[in-house]
Amino acid sequence: MDCSQITHWCHEVMRSQVKKGGRYIDATMGNGHDTLFLCGLAGENGQVTLIYRSCRRRSIPLL
């Protein structure tokens, strides 16, 4: 299963479970695409709480 198939499957599951006006958590917010999708499902009166963790990698030159 490639990435687009997994995303499509997850969106279908979300469509079947998320109700307008509900409260939801996006615990894996990355680039925001799925967050925006979830917000659309939750609707104007819904609430989506985001958890975002930035993990910066540092390159250390070897001498």
Sequence and secondary structure as in RCSB ss.txt:
>XXXX:A:sequence
MDCSQITHWCHEVMRSQVKKGGRYIDATMGNGHDTLFLCGLAGENGQVTLIYRSCRRRSIPLL
>XXXX:A:secstr
  HHHHHHHHHHHHHHH  TT EEEETT SSSHHHHHHHHHH TT EEEE             
